[in-house]
Amino acid sequence: MILRNALIAAMACALSGTAFAADVVPPEAVKIVDSEITESLTGTPGDPVNGKAVFTGRKAGNCLACHALEALAQTHQFHGEVGPPLDGVGDTYTEAELRARVVNPKVDLPDTIMPSFYHVGGNRVAKKFQGKTILSAQEVEDVVAYLLTLKD
C-alpha cells in the first residue's frame, strides 16, 4: 500500500511538471507595451473553435452580454449593446492588440466596464474571485484566435 501511494505521488509530481512545462505567462507578469502583448501567453496557438465557445459561453467569456456580433445574431439572441459591435474586429486590430484588450482593457480604456480577463486584482472583485483570472491563458489565446476570424 505504501509503495502504491508513493507511486501515485511520484506520477502526480511528474504529470504536474509536464502540465506546466509550457511557458504560460502568469497574470502578474503580463506586460502591455504600446497597447500590445506581442508574445503568446502560452506558446500554443489559439483554437478559434474553442475561442468561439468561450466567447459565446455564459459562464466563460460571456462576451455577448455586452457586444453584438451580426454573425451570431441568428443563433445567439440577446446581444448586449454596452460594448462596441465586434463585426470586422479581425480587420481592425492586430493579434497583439486584441490580446492586450482581452487581457486588460483598462490599460488603454481606464473607464471601460469591460472586465480584465487575465489580470488579478482591481476594484470591486468578489471575495471568491480574488486572486483568480476570469479566463485561463489558453482561453485568452483561443478568444483572440476567434476574434481574428471576424473579418468584413
N, CA, C and O atoms as a GROMACS GRO file, in nm:
protein
  608
    1MET      N    1   0.082  -0.120   0.000
    1MET     CA    2   0.000   0.000   0.000
    1MET      C    3   0.086   0.126   0.000
    1MET      O    4   0.057   0.222  -0.071
    2ILE      N    5   0.194   0.125   0.081
    2ILE     CA    6   0.283   0.241   0.085
    2ILE      C    7   0.350   0.261  -0.050
    2ILE      O    8   0.362   0.374  -0.098
    3LEU      N    9   0.393   0.151  -0.112
    3LEU     CA   10   0.456   0.159  -0.243
    3LEU      C   11   0.358   0.215  -0.346
    3LEU      O   12   0.396   0.296  -0.430
    4ARG      N   13   0.232   0.170  -0.339
    4ARG     CA   14   0.129   0.219  -0.432
    4ARG      C   15   0.109   0.370  -0.414
    4ARG      O   16   0.104   0.443  -0.514
    5ASN      N   17   0.098   0.417  -0.291
    5ASN     CA   18   0.079   0.560  -0.265
    5ASN      C   19   0.199   0.641  -0.310
    5ASN      O   20   0.183   0.751  -0.363
    6ALA      N   21   0.318   0.587  -0.289
    6ALA     CA   22   0.440   0.657  -0.332
    6ALA      C   23   0.444   0.666  -0.484
    6ALA      O   24   0.483   0.769  -0.539
    7LEU      N   25   0.402   0.558  -0.552
    7LEU     CA   26   0.399   0.558  -0.698
    7LEU      C   27   0.298   0.660  -0.748
    7LEU      O   28   0.326   0.732  -0.844
    8ILE      N   29   0.182   0.666  -0.687
    8ILE     CA   30   0.080   0.764  -0.727
    8ILE      C   31   0.132   0.906  -0.706
    8ILE      O   32   0.113   0.993  -0.791
    9ALA      N   33   0.196   0.931  -0.594
    9ALA     CA   34   0.252   1.064  -0.566
    9ALA      C   35   0.359   1.100  -0.667
    9ALA      O   36   0.364   1.213  -0.715
   10ALA      N   37   0.445   1.004  -0.701
   10ALA     CA   38   0.551   1.029  -0.799
   10ALA      C   39   0.492   1.060  -0.936
   10ALA      O   40   0.539   1.149  -1.007
   11MET      N   41   0.388   0.985  -0.973
   11MET     CA   42   0.323   1.010  -1.102
   11MET      C   43   0.257   1.147  -1.104
   11MET      O   44   0.263   1.218  -1.205
   12ALA      N   45   0.196   1.185  -0.994
   12ALA     CA   46   0.131   1.317  -0.986
   12ALA      C   47   0.234   1.428  -1.002
   12ALA      O   48   0.210   1.526  -1.072
   13CYS      N   49   0.348   1.412  -0.936
   13CYS     CA   50   0.454   1.513  -0.948
   13CYS      C   51   0.505   1.519  -1.091
   13CYS      O   52   0.526   1.628  -1.145
   14ALA      N   53   0.525   1.403  -1.153
   14ALA     CA   54   0.576   1.400  -1.290
   14ALA      C   55   0.475   1.464  -1.385
   14ALA      O   56   0.513   1.542  -1.472
   15LEU      N   57   0.348   1.432  -1.368
   15LEU     CA   58   0.246   1.489  -1.454
   15LEU      C   59   0.231   1.638  -1.432
   15LEU      O   60   0.212   1.713  -1.528
   16SER      N   61   0.239   1.682  -1.308
   16SER     CA   62   0.224   1.826  -1.284
   16SER      C   63   0.341   1.901  -1.343
   16SER      O   64   0.324   2.014  -1.388
   17GLY      N   65   0.458   1.841  -1.346
   17GLY     CA   66   0.574   1.906  -1.408
   17GLY      C   67   0.554   1.922  -1.556
   17GLY      O   68   0.592   2.025  -1.613
   18THR      N   69   0.496   1.821  -1.622
   18THR     CA   70   0.475   1.833  -1.765
   18THR      C   71   0.358   1.925  -1.796
   18THR      O   72   0.356   1.991  -1.900
   19ALA      N   73   0.262   1.931  -1.707
   19ALA     CA   74   0.147   2.019  -1.731
   19ALA      C   75   0.189   2.164  -1.732
   19ALA      O   76   0.127   2.246  -1.800
   20PHE      N   77   0.292   2.197  -1.658
   20PHE     CA   78   0.336   2.335  -1.652
   20PHE      C   79   0.463   2.358  -1.732
   20PHE      O   80   0.528   2.462  -1.718
   21ALA      N   81   0.500   2.260  -1.816
   21ALA     CA   82   0.622   2.274  -1.894
   21ALA      C   83   0.609   2.385  -1.997
   21ALA      O   84   0.707   2.451  -2.030
   22ALA      N   85   0.487   2.407  -2.048
   22ALA     CA   86   0.466   2.516  -2.142
   22ALA      C   87   0.493   2.648  -2.072
   22ALA      O   88   0.471   2.661  -1.951
   23ASP      N   89   0.541   2.742  -2.146
   23ASP     CA   90   0.574   2.873  -2.088
   23ASP      C   91   0.448   2.958  -2.075
   23ASP      O   92   0.428   3.051  -2.153
   24VAL      N   93   0.366   2.927  -1.977
   24VAL     CA   94   0.246   3.006  -1.951
   24VAL      C   95   0.286   3.127  -1.869
   24VAL      O   96   0.346   3.114  -1.762
   25VAL      N   97   0.254   3.243  -1.920
   25VAL     CA   98   0.287   3.366  -1.850
   25VAL      C   99   0.187   3.388  -1.738
   25VAL      O  100   0.067   3.398  -1.765
   26PRO      N  101   0.232   3.397  -1.613
   26PRO     CA  102   0.138   3.424  -1.505
   26PRO      C  103   0.080   3.565  -1.519
   26PRO      O  104   0.148   3.655  -1.568
   27PRO      N  105  -0.044   3.586  -1.475
   27PRO     CA  106  -0.110   3.716  -1.494
   27PRO      C  107  -0.028   3.834  -1.443
   27PRO      O  108  -0.025   3.939  -1.507
   28GLU      N  109   0.039   3.818  -1.330
   28GLU     CA  110   0.114   3.930  -1.273
   28GLU      C  111   0.238   3.966  -1.355
   28GLU      O  112   0.297   4.072  -1.334
   29ALA      N  113   0.279   3.878  -1.446
   29ALA     CA  114   0.399   3.903  -1.528
   29ALA      C  115   0.366   3.959  -1.665
   29ALA      O  116   0.457   3.995  -1.740
   30VAL      N  117   0.239   3.967  -1.700
   30VAL     CA  118   0.199   4.016  -1.832
   30VAL      C  119   0.223   4.166  -1.839
   30VAL      O  120   0.181   4.242  -1.752
   31LYS      N  121   0.290   4.208  -1.944
   31LYS     CA  122   0.318   4.350  -1.966
   31LYS      C  123   0.255   4.394  -2.097
   31LYS      O  124   0.277   4.333  -2.202
   32ILE      N  125   0.177   4.500  -2.090
   32ILE     CA  126   0.119   4.559  -2.210
   32ILE      C  127   0.206   4.679  -2.248
   32ILE      O  128   0.221   4.773  -2.170
   33VAL      N  129   0.262   4.673  -2.367
   33VAL     CA  130   0.351   4.778  -2.416
   33VAL      C  131   0.292   4.834  -2.545
   33VAL      O  132   0.266   4.759  -2.639
   34ASP      N  133   0.272   4.964  -2.549
   34ASP     CA  134   0.214   5.030  -2.667
   34ASP      C  135   0.084   4.963  -2.711
   34ASP      O  136   0.062   4.940  -2.830
   35SER      N  137  -0.002   4.933  -2.615
   35SER     CA  138  -0.134   4.874  -2.639
   35SER      C  139  -0.127   4.735  -2.702
   35SER      O  140  -0.220   4.692  -2.769
   36GLU      N  141  -0.015   4.666  -2.679
   36GLU     CA  142   0.002   4.533  -2.738
   36GLU      C  143   0.064   4.435  -2.639
   36GLU      O  144   0.139   4.473  -2.549
   37ILE      N  145   0.031   4.310  -2.658
   37ILE     CA  146   0.104   4.198  -2.597
   37ILE      C  147   0.145   4.113  -2.716
   37ILE      O  148   0.064   4.037  -2.770
   38THR      N  149   0.270   4.126  -2.755
   38THR     CA  150   0.315   4.064  -2.880
   38THR      C  151   0.338   3.914  -2.869
   38THR      O  152   0.324   3.843  -2.968
   39GLU      N  153   0.372   3.866  -2.751
   39GLU     CA  154   0.401   3.724  -2.733
   39GLU      C  155   0.278   3.651  -2.680
   39GLU      O  156   0.202   3.704  -2.599
   40SER      N  157   0.260   3.529  -2.728
   40SER     CA  158   0.154   3.442  -2.678
   40SER      C  159   0.170   3.422  -2.529
   40SER      O  160   0.282   3.418  -2.478
   41LEU      N  161   0.059   3.409  -2.459
   41LEU     CA  162   0.064   3.382  -2.315
   41LEU      C  163   0.101   3.237  -2.286
   41LEU      O  164   0.141   3.204  -2.174
   42THR      N  165   0.087   3.151  -2.386
   42THR     CA  166   0.108   3.008  -2.364
   42THR      C  167   0.213   2.946  -2.454
   42THR      O  168   0.265   2.838  -2.423
   43GLY      N  169   0.246   3.010  -2.564
   43GLY     CA  170   0.335   2.949  -2.662
   43GLY      C  171   0.262   2.850  -2.751
   43GLY      O  172   0.323   2.787  -2.837
   44THR      N  173   0.132   2.835  -2.730
   44THR     CA  174   0.049   2.744  -2.808
   44THR      C  175  -0.050   2.828  -2.889
   44THR      O  176  -0.113   2.918  -2.834
   45PRO      N  177  -0.064   2.799  -3.017
   45PRO     CA  178  -0.160   2.877  -3.097
   45PRO      C  179  -0.301   2.865  -3.041
   45PRO      O  180  -0.340   2.761  -2.987
   46GLY      N  181  -0.375   2.972  -3.055
   46GLY     CA  182  -0.514   2.970  -3.010
   46GLY      C  183  -0.600   2.886  -3.102
   46GLY      O  184  -0.571   2.873  -3.221
   47ASP      N  185  -0.705   2.830  -3.046
   47ASP     CA  186  -0.801   2.748  -3.120
   47ASP      C  187  -0.927   2.831  -3.140
   47ASP      O  188  -1.001   2.854  -3.043
   48PRO      N  189  -0.955   2.877  -3.263
   48PRO     CA  190  -1.072   2.963  -3.284
   48PRO      C  191  -1.205   2.894  -3.253
   48PRO      O  192  -1.302   2.962  -3.217
   49VAL      N  193  -1.212   2.762  -3.267
   49VAL     CA  194  -1.336   2.691  -3.236
   49VAL      C  195  -1.363   2.699  -3.086
   49VAL      O  196  -1.475   2.730  -3.044
   50ASN      N  197  -1.261   2.671  -3.005
   50ASN     CA  198  -1.279   2.684  -2.860
   50ASN      C  199  -1.297   2.831  -2.823
   50ASN      O  200  -1.373   2.863  -2.731
   51GLY      N  201  -1.229   2.920  -2.894
   51GLY     CA  202  -1.244   3.063  -2.868
   51GLY      C  203  -1.387   3.110  -2.886
   51GLY      O  204  -1.436   3.192  -2.810
   52LYS      N  205  -1.453   3.057  -2.988
   52LYS     CA  206  -1.594   3.092  -3.011
   52LYS      C  207  -1.680   3.040  -2.895
   52LYS      O  208  -1.771   3.109  -2.850
   53ALA      N  209  -1.650   2.920  -2.848
   53ALA     CA  210  -1.725   2.864  -2.735
   53ALA      C  211  -1.706   2.948  -2.609
   53ALA      O  212  -1.801   2.971  -2.535
   54VAL      N  213  -1.584   2.994  -2.584
   54VAL     CA  214  -1.558   3.080  -2.469
   54VAL      C  215  -1.628   3.214  -2.488
   54VAL      O  216  -1.690   3.266  -2.395
   55PHE      N  217  -1.618   3.269  -2.608
   55PHE     CA  218  -1.678   3.397  -2.642
   55PHE      C  219  -1.828   3.395  -2.619
   55PHE      O  220  -1.884   3.490  -2.564
   56THR      N  221  -1.895   3.288  -2.660
   56THR     CA  222  -2.041   3.281  -2.650
   56THR      C  223  -2.090   3.220  -2.520
   56THR      O  224  -2.207   3.234  -2.486
   57GLY      N  225  -2.001   3.154  -2.446
   57GLY     CA  226  -2.041   3.086  -2.323
   57GLY      C  227  -2.084   3.182  -2.215
   57GLY      O  228  -2.016   3.281  -2.188
   58ARG      N  229  -2.194   3.154  -2.153
   58ARG     CA  230  -2.246   3.240  -2.046
   58ARG      C  231  -2.162   3.230  -1.919
   58ARG      O  232  -2.161   3.323  -1.839
   59LYS      N  233  -2.091   3.118  -1.900
   59LYS     CA  234  -2.010   3.102  -1.779
   59LYS      C  235  -1.863   3.127  -1.805
   59LYS      O  236  -1.783   3.122  -1.711
   60ALA      N  237  -1.826   3.153  -1.926
   60ALA     CA  238  -1.685   3.176  -1.958
   60ALA      C  239  -1.667   3.324  -1.991
   60ALA      O  240  -1.679   3.410  -1.903
   61GLY      N  241  -1.637   3.353  -2.116
   61GLY     CA  242  -1.615   3.492  -2.156
   61GLY      C  243  -1.741   3.577  -2.148
   61GLY      O  244  -1.737   3.692  -2.105
   62ASN      N  245  -1.853   3.519  -2.191
   62ASN     CA  246  -1.981   3.588  -2.190
   62ASN      C  247  -1.973   3.722  -2.264
   62ASN      O  248  -2.033   3.821  -2.222
   63CYS      N  249  -1.897   3.723  -2.372
   63CYS     CA  250  -1.875   3.848  -2.447
   63CYS      C  251  -2.004   3.906  -2.505
   63CYS      O  252  -2.017   4.027  -2.520
   64LEU      N  253  -2.098   3.816  -2.538
   64LEU     CA  254  -2.224   3.864  -2.597
   64LEU      C  255  -2.312   3.938  -2.498
   64LEU      O  256  -2.412   3.998  -2.538
   65ALA      N  257  -2.278   3.934  -2.372
   65ALA     CA  258  -2.355   4.011  -2.274
   65ALA      C  259  -2.340   4.161  -2.300
   65ALA      O  260  -2.429   4.239  -2.267
   66CYS      N  261  -2.229   4.199  -2.360
   66CYS     CA  262  -2.204   4.342  -2.385
   66CYS      C  263  -2.185   4.376  -2.533
   66CYS      O  264  -2.213   4.489  -2.574
   67HIS      N  265  -2.138   4.279  -2.613
   67HIS     CA  266  -2.105   4.306  -2.753
   67HIS      C  267  -2.203   4.238  -2.847
   67HIS      O  268  -2.246   4.125  -2.823
   68ALA      N  269  -2.239   4.307  -2.954
   68ALA     CA  270  -2.318   4.249  -3.062
   68ALA      C  271  -2.224   4.195  -3.168
   68ALA      O  272  -2.113   4.246  -3.188
   69LEU      N  273  -2.270   4.091  -3.236
   69LEU     CA  274  -2.193   4.032  -3.346
   69LEU      C  275  -2.293   3.977  -3.446
   69LEU      O  276  -2.361   3.878  -3.419
   70GLU      N  277  -2.302   4.041  -3.559
   70GLU     CA  278  -2.401   4.006  -3.660
   70GLU      C  279  -2.392   3.859  -3.701
   70GLU      O  280  -2.494   3.795  -3.726
   71ALA      N  281  -2.272   3.805  -3.708
   71ALA     CA  282  -2.253   3.666  -3.749
   71ALA      C  283  -2.321   3.568  -3.654
   71ALA      O  284  -2.350   3.455  -3.694
   72LEU      N  285  -2.349   3.608  -3.531
   72LEU     CA  286  -2.412   3.520  -3.434
   72LEU      C  287  -2.556   3.558  -3.402
   72LEU      O  288  -2.619   3.498  -3.316
   73ALA      N  289  -2.608   3.657  -3.472
   73ALA     CA  290  -2.741   3.710  -3.440
   73ALA      C  291  -2.851   3.605  -3.454
   73ALA      O  292  -2.948   3.608  -3.378
   74GLN      N  293  -2.838   3.514  -3.549
   74GLN     CA  294  -2.941   3.413  -3.570
   74GLN      C  295  -2.936   3.299  -3.469
   74GLN      O  296  -3.038   3.239  -3.437
   75THR      N  297  -2.816   3.271  -3.418
   75THR     CA  298  -2.801   3.155  -3.329
   75THR      C  299  -2.789   3.192  -3.182
   75THR      O  300  -2.812   3.109  -3.095
   76HIS      N  301  -2.754   3.315  -3.153
   76HIS     CA  302  -2.737   3.360  -3.014
   76HIS      C  303  -2.812   3.492  -2.997
   76HIS      O  304  -2.767   3.597  -3.042
   77GLN      N  305  -2.925   3.484  -2.932
   77GLN     CA  306  -3.007   3.603  -2.914
   77GLN      C  307  -2.960   3.684  -2.794
   77GLN      O  308  -2.876   3.640  -2.716
   78PHE      N  309  -3.014   3.802  -2.783
   78PHE     CA  310  -2.994   3.890  -2.668
   78PHE      C  311  -2.850   3.939  -2.656
   78PHE      O  312  -2.788   3.930  -2.550
   79HIS      N  313  -2.799   3.991  -2.765
   79HIS     CA  314  -2.666   4.052  -2.762
   79HIS      C  315  -2.672   4.182  -2.684
   79HIS      O  316  -2.774   4.251  -2.683
   80GLY      N  317  -2.563   4.215  -2.620
   80GLY     CA  318  -2.555   4.340  -2.547
   80GLY      C  319  -2.530   4.457  -2.639
   80GLY      O  320  -2.496   4.441  -2.756
   81GLU      N  321  -2.547   4.574  -2.584
   81GLU     CA  322  -2.524   4.697  -2.661
   81GLU      C  323  -2.434   4.794  -2.586
   81GLU      O  324  -2.419   4.909  -2.627
   82VAL      N  325  -2.375   4.748  -2.478
   82VAL     CA  326  -2.289   4.835  -2.397
   82VAL      C  327  -2.153   4.853  -2.465
   82VAL      O  328  -2.102   4.964  -2.474
   83GLY      N  329  -2.098   4.743  -2.512
   83GLY     CA  330  -1.969   4.748  -2.581
   83GLY      C  331  -1.990   4.765  -2.730
   83GLY      O  332  -2.102   4.751  -2.779
   84PRO      N  333  -1.885   4.797  -2.803
   84PRO     CA  334  -1.898   4.815  -2.948
   84PRO      C  335  -1.925   4.682  -3.018
   84PRO      O  336  -1.885   4.577  -2.968
   85PRO      N  337  -1.994   4.686  -3.133
   85PRO     CA  338  -2.011   4.564  -3.212
   85PRO      C  339  -1.873   4.511  -3.254
   85PRO      O  340  -1.781   4.589  -3.276
   86LEU      N  341  -1.861   4.381  -3.265
   86LEU     CA  342  -1.730   4.322  -3.295
   86LEU      C  343  -1.718   4.272  -3.439
   86LEU      O  344  -1.622   4.204  -3.474
   87ASP      N  345  -1.816   4.306  -3.522
   87ASP     CA  346  -1.806   4.270  -3.664
   87ASP      C  347  -1.682   4.335  -3.724
   87ASP      O  348  -1.661   4.456  -3.709
   88GLY      N  349  -1.600   4.257  -3.791
   88GLY     CA  350  -1.480   4.310  -3.857
   88GLY      C  351  -1.364   4.340  -3.765
   88GLY      O  352  -1.265   4.399  -3.808
   89VAL      N  353  -1.372   4.300  -3.638
   89VAL     CA  354  -1.266   4.331  -3.542
   89VAL      C  355  -1.132   4.268  -3.584
   89VAL      O  356  -1.026   4.320  -3.550
   90GLY      N  357  -1.138   4.157  -3.656
   90GLY     CA  358  -1.015   4.092  -3.703
   90GLY      C  359  -0.943   4.173  -3.809
   90GLY      O  360  -0.824   4.153  -3.832
   91ASP      N  361  -1.015   4.264  -3.875
   91ASP     CA  362  -0.953   4.355  -3.972
   91ASP      C  363  -0.905   4.483  -3.905
   91ASP      O  364  -0.817   4.552  -3.957
   92THR      N  365  -0.963   4.515  -3.792
   92THR     CA  366  -0.937   4.643  -3.724
   92THR      C  367  -0.814   4.638  -3.635
   92THR      O  368  -0.736   4.733  -3.630
   93TYR      N  369  -0.797   4.527  -3.563
   93TYR     CA  370  -0.689   4.515  -3.466
   93TYR      C  371  -0.596   4.399  -3.500
   93TYR      O  372  -0.637   4.301  -3.561
   94THR      N  373  -0.472   4.412  -3.458
   94THR     CA  374  -0.376   4.303  -3.475
   94THR      C  375  -0.396   4.200  -3.364
   94THR      O  376  -0.468   4.225  -3.267
   95GLU      N  377  -0.333   4.088  -3.380
   95GLU     CA  378  -0.338   3.984  -3.276
   95GLU      C  379  -0.286   4.038  -3.143
   95GLU      O  380  -0.345   4.012  -3.038
   96ALA      N  381  -0.176   4.112  -3.148
   96ALA     CA  382  -0.116   4.168  -3.025
   96ALA      C  383  -0.208   4.269  -2.959
   96ALA      O  384  -0.216   4.274  -2.836
   97GLU      N  385  -0.278   4.350  -3.038
   97GLU     CA  386  -0.371   4.448  -2.982
   97GLU      C  387  -0.493   4.379  -2.922
   97GLU      O  388  -0.540   4.418  -2.814
   98LEU      N  389  -0.546   4.277  -2.990
   98LEU     CA  390  -0.661   4.204  -2.936
   98LEU      C  391  -0.624   4.133  -2.806
   98LEU      O  392  -0.702   4.132  -2.711
   99ARG      N  393  -0.506   4.073  -2.803
   99ARG     CA  394  -0.462   4.004  -2.680
   99ARG      C  395  -0.458   4.104  -2.564
   99ARG      O  396  -0.504   4.072  -2.454
  100ALA      N  397  -0.404   4.222  -2.587
  100ALA     CA  398  -0.396   4.323  -2.481
  100ALA      C  399  -0.535   4.365  -2.435
  100ALA      O  400  -0.558   4.384  -2.315
  101ARG      N  401  -0.629   4.380  -2.528
  101ARG     CA  402  -0.765   4.421  -2.492
  101ARG      C  403  -0.836   4.315  -2.410
  101ARG      O  404  -0.910   4.347  -2.318
  102VAL      N  405  -0.814   4.188  -2.444
  102VAL     CA  406  -0.879   4.081  -2.369
  102VAL      C  407  -0.814   4.066  -2.232
  102VAL      O  408  -0.883   4.048  -2.131
  103VAL      N  409  -0.682   4.072  -2.227
  103VAL     CA  410  -0.610   4.055  -2.101
  103VAL      C  411  -0.649   4.164  -2.002
  103VAL      O  412  -0.690   4.134  -1.890
  104ASN      N  413  -0.638   4.291  -2.043
  104ASN     CA  414  -0.668   4.400  -1.951
  104ASN      C  415  -0.700   4.528  -2.029
  104ASN      O  416  -0.611   4.609  -2.053
  105PRO      N  417  -0.826   4.546  -2.068
  105PRO     CA  418  -0.864   4.663  -2.147
  105PRO      C  419  -0.849   4.794  -2.071
  105PRO      O  420  -0.846   4.901  -2.132
  106LYS      N  421  -0.839   4.788  -1.939
  106LYS     CA  422  -0.832   4.909  -1.858
  106LYS      C  423  -0.699   4.984  -1.875
  106LYS      O  424  -0.688   5.100  -1.836
  107VAL      N  425  -0.600   4.918  -1.932
  107VAL     CA  426  -0.473   4.986  -1.957
  107VAL      C  427  -0.494   5.100  -2.055
  107VAL      O  428  -0.443   5.210  -2.034
  108ASP      N  429  -0.568   5.075  -2.163
  108ASP     CA  430  -0.595   5.178  -2.264
  108ASP      C  431  -0.725   5.252  -2.241
  108ASP      O  432  -0.739   5.368  -2.280
  109LEU      N  433  -0.820   5.185  -2.178
  109LEU     CA  434  -0.952   5.243  -2.156
  109LEU      C  435  -0.985   5.237  -2.007
  109LEU      O  436  -1.063   5.151  -1.965
  110PRO      N  437  -0.926   5.326  -1.927
  110PRO     CA  438  -0.942   5.315  -1.782
  110PRO      C  439  -1.086   5.322  -1.732
  110PRO      O  440  -1.116   5.271  -1.624
  111ASP      N  441  -1.175   5.383  -1.808
  111ASP     CA  442  -1.314   5.396  -1.764
  111ASP      C  443  -1.406   5.287  -1.820
  111ASP      O  444  -1.526   5.290  -1.795
  112THR      N  445  -1.350   5.192  -1.894
  112THR     CA  446  -1.434   5.088  -1.951
  112THR      C  447  -1.492   4.999  -1.842
  112THR      O  448  -1.431   4.979  -1.736
  113ILE      N  449  -1.610   4.946  -1.869
  113ILE     CA  450  -1.668   4.849  -1.776
  113ILE      C  451  -1.633   4.706  -1.817
  113ILE      O  452  -1.668   4.611  -1.748
  114MET      N  453  -1.564   4.692  -1.929
  114MET     CA  454  -1.520   4.558  -1.972
  114MET      C  455  -1.423   4.503  -1.869
  114MET      O  456  -1.329   4.572  -1.828
  115PRO      N  457  -1.446   4.380  -1.826
  115PRO     CA  458  -1.355   4.323  -1.725
  115PRO      C  459  -1.219   4.288  -1.785
  115PRO      O  460  -1.206   4.268  -1.906
  116SER      N  461  -1.122   4.279  -1.701
  116SER     CA  462  -0.990   4.230  -1.739
  116SER      C  463  -0.996   4.078  -1.725
  116SER      O  464  -1.015   4.027  -1.615
  117PHE      N  465  -0.979   4.008  -1.835
  117PHE     CA  466  -1.000   3.863  -1.834
  117PHE      C  467  -0.878   3.784  -1.789
  117PHE      O  468  -0.891   3.667  -1.752
  118TYR      N  469  -0.759   3.846  -1.791
  118TYR     CA  470  -0.639   3.774  -1.745
  118TYR      C  471  -0.554   3.869  -1.662
  118TYR      O  472  -0.436   3.892  -1.691
  119HIS      N  473  -0.615   3.922  -1.559
  119HIS     CA  474  -0.550   4.017  -1.470
  119HIS      C  475  -0.600   3.988  -1.329
  119HIS      O  476  -0.720   3.966  -1.308
  120VAL      N  477  -0.511   3.988  -1.235
  120VAL     CA  478  -0.550   3.964  -1.096
  120VAL      C  479  -0.549   4.097  -1.023
  120VAL      O  480  -0.453   4.174  -1.032
  121GLY      N  481  -0.655   4.124  -0.951
  121GLY     CA  482  -0.664   4.248  -0.876
  121GLY      C  483  -0.774   4.336  -0.932
  121GLY      O  484  -0.862   4.289  -1.004
  122GLY      N  485  -0.768   4.460  -0.900
  122GLY     CA  486  -0.869   4.552  -0.946
  122GLY      C  487  -0.969   4.583  -0.837
  122GLY      O  488  -0.962   4.530  -0.726
  123ASN      N  489  -1.062   4.668  -0.870
  123ASN     CA  490  -1.163   4.712  -0.775
  123ASN      C  491  -1.285   4.623  -0.780
  123ASN      O  492  -1.314   4.561  -0.883
  124ARG      N  493  -1.356   4.618  -0.671
  124ARG     CA  494  -1.486   4.552  -0.662
  124ARG      C  495  -1.484   4.407  -0.710
  124ARG      O  496  -1.572   4.366  -0.785
  125VAL      N  497  -1.386   4.331  -0.667
  125VAL     CA  498  -1.378   4.190  -0.701
  125VAL      C  499  -1.439   4.110  -0.586
  125VAL      O  500  -1.398   4.126  -0.471
  126ALA      N  501  -1.536   4.025  -0.619
  126ALA     CA  502  -1.598   3.942  -0.516
  126ALA      C  503  -1.491   3.855  -0.450
  126ALA      O  504  -1.395   3.814  -0.514
  127LYS      N  505  -1.508   3.829  -0.322
  127LYS     CA  506  -1.409   3.754  -0.245
  127LYS      C  507  -1.370   3.622  -0.310
  127LYS      O  508  -1.252   3.586  -0.314
  128LYS      N  509  -1.470   3.549  -0.362
  128LYS     CA  510  -1.441   3.418  -0.419
  128LYS      C  511  -1.360   3.427  -0.548
  128LYS      O  512  -1.305   3.326  -0.594
  129PHE      N  513  -1.351   3.546  -0.608
  129PHE     CA  514  -1.274   3.563  -0.731
  129PHE      C  515  -1.140   3.633  -0.709
  129PHE      O  516  -1.062   3.647  -0.803
  130GLN      N  517  -1.113   3.677  -0.588
  130GLN     CA  518  -0.988   3.745  -0.561
  130GLN      C  519  -0.871   3.650  -0.585
  130GLN      O  520  -0.873   3.535  -0.541
  131GLY      N  521  -0.770   3.700  -0.654
  131GLY     CA  522  -0.652   3.620  -0.683
  131GLY      C  523  -0.670   3.525  -0.801
  131GLY      O  524  -0.583   3.442  -0.828
  132LYS      N  525  -0.782   3.536  -0.872
  132LYS     CA  526  -0.810   3.448  -0.986
  132LYS      C  527  -0.834   3.532  -1.110
  132LYS      O  528  -0.872   3.649  -1.103
  133THR      N  529  -0.811   3.470  -1.224
  133THR     CA  530  -0.844   3.534  -1.351
  133THR      C  531  -0.978   3.482  -1.399
  133THR      O  532  -1.022   3.375  -1.357
  134ILE      N  533  -1.043   3.556  -1.487
  134ILE     CA  534  -1.170   3.511  -1.543
  134ILE      C  535  -1.145   3.399  -1.644
  134ILE      O  536  -1.215   3.298  -1.644
  135LEU      N  537  -1.046   3.418  -1.729
  135LEU     CA  538  -1.010   3.319  -1.829
  135LEU      C  539  -0.869   3.267  -1.803
  135LEU      O  540  -0.787   3.335  -1.741
  136SER      N  541  -0.842   3.146  -1.849
  136SER     CA  542  -0.706   3.093  -1.843
  136SER      C  543  -0.625   3.156  -1.956
  136SER      O  544  -0.682   3.217  -2.047
  137ALA      N  545  -0.495   3.141  -1.950
  137ALA     CA  546  -0.408   3.195  -2.055
  137ALA      C  547  -0.445   3.135  -2.190
  137ALA      O  548  -0.448   3.205  -2.291
  138GLN      N  549  -0.473   3.004  -2.193
  138GLN     CA  550  -0.508   2.941  -2.321
  138GLN      C  551  -0.643   2.988  -2.370
  138GLN      O  552  -0.662   3.004  -2.491
  139GLU      N  553  -0.737   3.011  -2.282
  139GLU     CA  554  -0.866   3.064  -2.324
  139GLU      C  555  -0.851   3.203  -2.385
  139GLU      O  556  -0.921   3.236  -2.481
  140VAL      N  557  -0.762   3.284  -2.330
  140VAL     CA  558  -0.735   3.416  -2.390
  140VAL      C  559  -0.683   3.396  -2.532
  140VAL      O  560  -0.731   3.462  -2.625
  141GLU      N  561  -0.587   3.306  -2.550
  141GLU     CA  562  -0.533   3.281  -2.684
  141GLU      C  563  -0.641   3.230  -2.778
  141GLU      O  564  -0.642   3.266  -2.896
  142ASP      N  565  -0.731   3.146  -2.728
  142ASP     CA  566  -0.839   3.093  -2.810
  142ASP      C  567  -0.936   3.203  -2.851
  142ASP      O  568  -0.978   3.209  -2.967
  143VAL      N  569  -0.974   3.290  -2.758
  143VAL     CA  570  -1.064   3.401  -2.790
  143VAL      C  571  -0.999   3.494  -2.893
  143VAL      O  572  -1.065   3.537  -2.987
  144VAL      N  573  -0.873   3.523  -2.875
  144VAL     CA  574  -0.801   3.608  -2.972
  144VAL      C  575  -0.802   3.543  -3.110
  144VAL      O  576  -0.826   3.610  -3.211
  145ALA      N  577  -0.777   3.412  -3.116
  145ALA     CA  578  -0.780   3.340  -3.244
  145ALA      C  579  -0.919   3.351  -3.308
  145ALA      O  580  -0.930   3.368  -3.429
  146TYR      N  581  -1.024   3.341  -3.227
  146TYR     CA  582  -1.160   3.356  -3.280
  146TYR      C  583  -1.184   3.499  -3.329
  146TYR      O  584  -1.237   3.518  -3.439
  147LEU      N  585  -1.147   3.597  -3.251
  147LEU     CA  586  -1.167   3.736  -3.290
  147LEU      C  587  -1.097   3.767  -3.423
  147LEU      O  588  -1.147   3.846  -3.504
  148LEU      N  589  -0.982   3.706  -3.445
  148LEU     CA  590  -0.909   3.728  -3.570
  148LEU      C  591  -0.982   3.673  -3.692
  148LEU      O  592  -0.953   3.711  -3.805
  149THR      N  593  -1.077   3.582  -3.669
  149THR     CA  594  -1.156   3.529  -3.782
  149THR      C  595  -1.270   3.623  -3.821
  149THR      O  596  -1.332   3.606  -3.926
  150LEU      N  597  -1.299   3.722  -3.737
  150LEU     CA  598  -1.412   3.812  -3.761
  150LEU      C  599  -1.368   3.924  -3.854
  150LEU      O  600  -1.326   4.032  -3.811
  151LYS      N  601  -1.378   3.896  -3.982
  151LYS     CA  602  -1.334   3.991  -4.085
  151LYS      C  603  -1.454   4.038  -4.165
  151LYS      O  604  -1.554   3.969  -4.176
  152ASP      N  605  -1.442   4.158  -4.221
  152ASP     CA  606  -1.550   4.212  -4.305
  152ASP      C  607  -1.553   4.142  -4.440
  152ASP      O  608  -1.637   4.173  -4.524
   0.00000   0.00000   0.00000
